[in-house]
Amino acid sequence: MGVFSATEEGTTRVSFAFNILLFALKITGGVVGQSRALLADALNSLLDIVSNSVVWIGIRIARRPPDDGHPYGHGHADTLSALFVATLLVATGVYIGYNAIHVMIDKDYVVPSKLATAVALFTIIVKESLYRWTIRAGRRTNSPAVIANAYDHRSDVYASAGALIGIVVAQVGVPILDPIAGIWIGILILKNAVKIMINNLHFLMGGSPDPELTRKILETARAHCGVKHVRDIKVRSVGTTYIADIKIMVCADLTVKEGHDIARSLKSDLYKAISRLQDAMIHVEPYEESPGKGSR
């Protein structure tokens, strides 16, 4: 695949390149065009460059195969990268909001020029395009880091839209709206950061992924020849992949080898049904007429 293909690394490289371009444009537009909202947005782009670098490193580490120290692989490096992006977003949101409030207290208003308007509009178009492209790639690869990067792009769209509104309104005679737009930017960024943090902390703490995935595993196990009952299923995420623990029940009079063969065959079927299943630990138990509470 090409350097800028729609892969985890490809989308990160594209984001990195555009964030450098947007940072330069926002600095120019903010200084020359006299827009504090645009300068605040420039800081956001600078941190985006840092977060892109961390995401790229996390993706590279997550792809390393399992070793003695990490028998389940390094997939959580992807999740940790997403949390780092969220942390930077929190810092950015707080700083932008604080700076805007400070400007309002000092009443140090300026009227932005048309250059600031053009840069903010261009940023919205670029960032919305990057969001749509990156979110598709993130969902296809199931990468928390890429998905977090996509939502970072979407937060930038909101931020730049707030900056654009503030700039335009300030130009028509209400300059106080430029710093007010900065506060709006900060709030939106914080909101997206908290959402990313909650989702990724859920997975780091062993939280279950989409219930649809558990349902698919259950249906595959129930349909497998030799499986009389499925007692329990637990699924957890490891970066972009999943690990499942399954308790199945088979006829009590089967030999150990026959029970093992059923489990091995079921594992093969699960790998075929779920492309991102890293491992399935299948526990075989004798079938009982009344499996008990909690049975599926």
LINFENRA-V464663 format. One record per residue. N is the residue number from 1. RES is the residue in one letter. SS is DSSP state (helix for helix, strand for strand, loop for the rest). PHI is phi in whole degrees, 0 to 359 (NA if undefined). PSI is psi in radians with two decimals (* if undefined). Layout:
BEGIN
n;res;ss;phi;psi
N;RES;SS;PHI;PSI
N;RES;SS;PHI;PSI
END
This chain:
BEGIN
n;res;ss;phi;psi
1;M;loop;NA;2.75
2;G;loop;286;2.93
3;V;loop;299;-0.62
4;F;loop;249;0.64
5;S;loop;285;2.94
6;A;loop;279;0.98
7;T;loop;246;3.10
8;E;helix;303;-0.88
9;E;helix;287;-0.65
10;G;helix;297;-0.78
11;T;helix;294;-0.60
12;T;helix;292;-0.69
13;R;helix;296;-0.76
14;V;helix;297;-0.77
15;S;helix;301;-0.76
16;F;helix;300;-0.81
17;A;helix;296;-0.80
18;F;helix;290;-0.58
19;N;helix;293;-0.62
20;I;helix;296;-0.78
21;L;helix;299;-0.83
22;L;helix;293;-0.62
23;F;helix;299;-0.80
24;A;helix;297;-0.73
25;L;helix;293;-0.70
26;K;helix;291;-0.67
27;I;helix;298;-0.80
28;T;helix;296;-0.83
29;G;helix;294;-0.62
30;G;helix;289;-0.72
31;V;helix;284;-0.96
32;V;helix;290;-0.69
33;G;loop;274;-0.04
34;Q;loop;57;0.90
35;S;loop;237;2.01
36;R;helix;289;-0.58
37;A;helix;298;-0.68
38;L;helix;288;-0.63
39;L;helix;295;-0.67
40;A;helix;297;-0.70
41;D;helix;292;-0.50
42;A;helix;295;-0.67
43;L;helix;298;-0.67
44;N;helix;301;-0.75
45;S;helix;293;-0.63
46;L;helix;297;-0.77
47;L;helix;291;-0.50
48;D;helix;298;-0.66
49;I;helix;297;-0.75
50;V;helix;296;-0.81
51;S;helix;295;-0.64
52;N;helix;300;-0.70
53;S;helix;297;-0.76
54;V;helix;293;-0.72
55;V;helix;300;-0.78
56;W;helix;299;-0.75
57;I;helix;296;-0.76
58;G;helix;299;-0.72
59;I;helix;296;-0.73
60;R;helix;297;-0.77
61;I;helix;293;-0.72
62;A;helix;299;-0.44
63;R;loop;278;-0.15
64;R;loop;295;2.46
65;P;loop;289;2.83
66;P;loop;302;2.60
67;D;loop;222;-3.06
68;D;loop;299;-0.65
69;G;loop;280;-0.38
70;H;loop;224;1.32
71;P;loop;297;-0.36
72;Y;loop;259;0.27
73;G;loop;87;-2.97
74;H;loop;242;0.46
75;G;loop;300;-0.51
76;H;helix;290;-0.19
77;A;helix;299;-0.57
78;D;helix;295;-0.78
79;T;helix;294;-0.71
80;L;helix;296;-0.61
81;S;helix;297;-0.71
82;A;helix;297;-0.69
83;L;helix;294;-0.62
84;F;helix;296;-0.74
85;V;helix;301;-0.78
86;A;helix;297;-0.69
87;T;helix;297;-0.75
88;L;helix;296;-0.63
89;L;helix;295;-0.68
90;V;helix;298;-0.84
91;A;helix;300;-0.71
92;T;helix;295;-0.82
93;G;helix;299;-0.75
94;V;helix;295;-0.78
95;Y;helix;296;-0.80
96;I;helix;297;-0.77
97;G;helix;297;-0.76
98;Y;helix;298;-0.79
99;N;helix;297;-0.70
100;A;helix;293;-0.72
101;I;helix;297;-0.69
102;H;helix;299;-0.72
103;V;helix;296;-0.72
104;M;helix;293;-0.67
105;I;helix;296;-0.76
106;D;helix;282;-0.23
107;K;loop;53;0.71
108;D;loop;264;1.22
109;Y;loop;271;2.59
110;V;loop;224;2.76
111;V;loop;258;2.03
112;P;loop;294;2.71
113;S;loop;267;3.11
114;K;helix;293;-0.43
115;L;helix;299;-0.72
116;A;helix;297;-0.66
117;T;helix;298;-0.81
118;A;helix;297;-0.74
119;V;helix;294;-0.75
120;A;helix;296;-0.73
121;L;helix;295;-0.75
122;F;helix;297;-0.68
123;T;helix;298;-0.75
124;I;helix;300;-0.80
125;I;helix;297;-0.82
126;V;helix;296;-0.82
127;K;helix;291;-0.63
128;E;helix;294;-0.68
129;S;helix;296;-0.75
130;L;helix;296;-0.67
131;Y;helix;300;-0.88
132;R;helix;298;-0.70
133;W;helix;289;-0.77
134;T;helix;288;-0.67
135;I;helix;294;-0.62
136;R;helix;296;-0.77
137;A;helix;294;-0.70
138;G;helix;295;-0.73
139;R;helix;290;-0.61
140;R;helix;292;-0.69
141;T;helix;269;-0.12
142;N;loop;60;0.62
143;S;loop;265;2.01
144;P;helix;301;-0.66
145;A;helix;294;-0.76
146;V;helix;292;-0.69
147;I;helix;296;-0.73
148;A;helix;298;-0.69
149;N;helix;297;-0.66
150;A;helix;296;-0.79
151;Y;helix;292;-0.45
152;D;helix;296;-0.74
153;H;helix;299;-0.75
154;R;helix;294;-0.67
155;S;helix;296;-0.57
156;D;helix;293;-0.59
157;V;helix;297;-0.84
158;Y;helix;298;-0.74
159;A;helix;297;-0.81
160;S;helix;291;-0.55
161;A;helix;295;-0.72
162;G;helix;297;-0.72
163;A;helix;297;-0.74
164;L;helix;297;-0.78
165;I;helix;298;-0.79
166;G;helix;299;-0.73
167;I;helix;296;-0.83
168;V;helix;296;-0.79
169;V;helix;294;-0.66
170;A;helix;297;-0.62
171;Q;helix;293;-0.46
172;V;loop;266;0.18
173;G;loop;117;0.17
174;V;loop;233;1.28
175;P;loop;297;-0.36
176;I;helix;297;-0.38
177;L;helix;288;-0.26
178;D;helix;294;-0.91
179;P;helix;291;-0.54
180;I;helix;299;-0.68
181;A;helix;298;-0.61
182;G;helix;298;-0.69
183;I;helix;296;-0.74
184;W;helix;300;-0.72
185;I;helix;301;-0.84
186;G;helix;300;-0.75
187;I;helix;297;-0.79
188;L;helix;297;-0.72
189;I;helix;296;-0.76
190;L;helix;298;-0.71
191;K;helix;300;-0.80
192;N;helix;293;-0.65
193;A;helix;297;-0.77
194;V;helix;297;-0.71
195;K;helix;298;-0.78
196;I;helix;296;-0.74
197;M;helix;299;-0.84
198;I;helix;300;-0.80
199;N;helix;298;-0.76
200;N;helix;280;-0.55
201;L;helix;295;-0.59
202;H;helix;303;-0.79
203;F;helix;287;-0.65
204;L;helix;296;-0.50
205;M;loop;272;0.22
206;G;loop;83;0.32
207;G;loop;294;2.65
208;S;loop;288;2.53
209;P;loop;282;-2.79
210;D;loop;306;2.23
211;P;helix;305;-0.45
212;E;helix;299;-0.60
213;L;helix;294;-0.77
214;T;helix;298;-0.71
215;R;helix;298;-0.70
216;K;helix;294;-0.69
217;I;helix;296;-0.75
218;L;helix;299;-0.79
219;E;helix;296;-0.70
220;T;helix;296;-0.73
221;A;helix;292;-0.76
222;R;helix;297;-0.62
223;A;helix;280;-0.17
224;H;loop;285;2.41
225;C;loop;297;2.26
226;G;loop;98;-0.28
227;V;loop;272;2.01
228;K;loop;274;-0.55
229;H;strand;199;2.60
230;V;strand;249;1.97
231;R;strand;278;-0.66
232;D;strand;199;2.60
233;I;strand;221;2.27
234;K;strand;231;2.33
235;V;strand;230;2.39
236;R;strand;225;2.73
237;S;strand;267;2.50
238;V;strand;231;1.50
239;G;loop;69;-2.07
240;T;loop;268;-0.04
241;T;strand;242;3.08
242;Y;strand;230;2.66
243;I;strand;235;2.30
244;A;strand;241;2.45
245;D;strand;247;2.13
246;I;strand;231;2.35
247;K;strand;250;2.03
248;I;strand;246;2.75
249;M;strand;240;2.36
250;V;strand;234;2.98
251;C;loop;305;2.35
252;A;loop;293;-0.39
253;D;loop;270;0.10
254;L;loop;286;2.68
255;T;loop;283;2.88
256;V;helix;302;-0.72
257;K;helix;297;-0.73
258;E;helix;295;-0.71
259;G;helix;295;-0.69
260;H;helix;296;-0.69
261;D;helix;296;-0.67
262;I;helix;296;-0.77
263;A;helix;296;-0.74
264;R;helix;295;-0.71
265;S;helix;293;-0.69
266;L;helix;296;-0.72
267;K;helix;300;-0.72
268;S;helix;299;-0.74
269;D;helix;295;-0.67
270;L;helix;294;-0.68
271;Y;helix;297;-0.64
272;K;helix;288;-0.64
273;A;helix;282;-0.54
274;I;loop;234;1.81
275;S;loop;297;-0.52
276;R;loop;259;0.36
277;L;strand;280;1.99
278;Q;strand;282;-0.70
279;D;strand;201;2.64
280;A;strand;227;2.02
281;M;strand;264;1.92
282;I;strand;254;2.10
283;H;strand;261;2.22
284;V;strand;257;2.24
285;E;strand;231;2.72
286;P;strand;290;2.48
287;Y;loop;287;2.36
288;E;loop;239;2.60
289;E;loop;295;-0.59
290;S;loop;240;1.55
291;P;loop;302;-0.41
292;G;loop;102;3.13
293;K;loop;293;2.61
294;G;loop;85;0.04
295;S;loop;287;2.71
296;R;loop;256;*
END
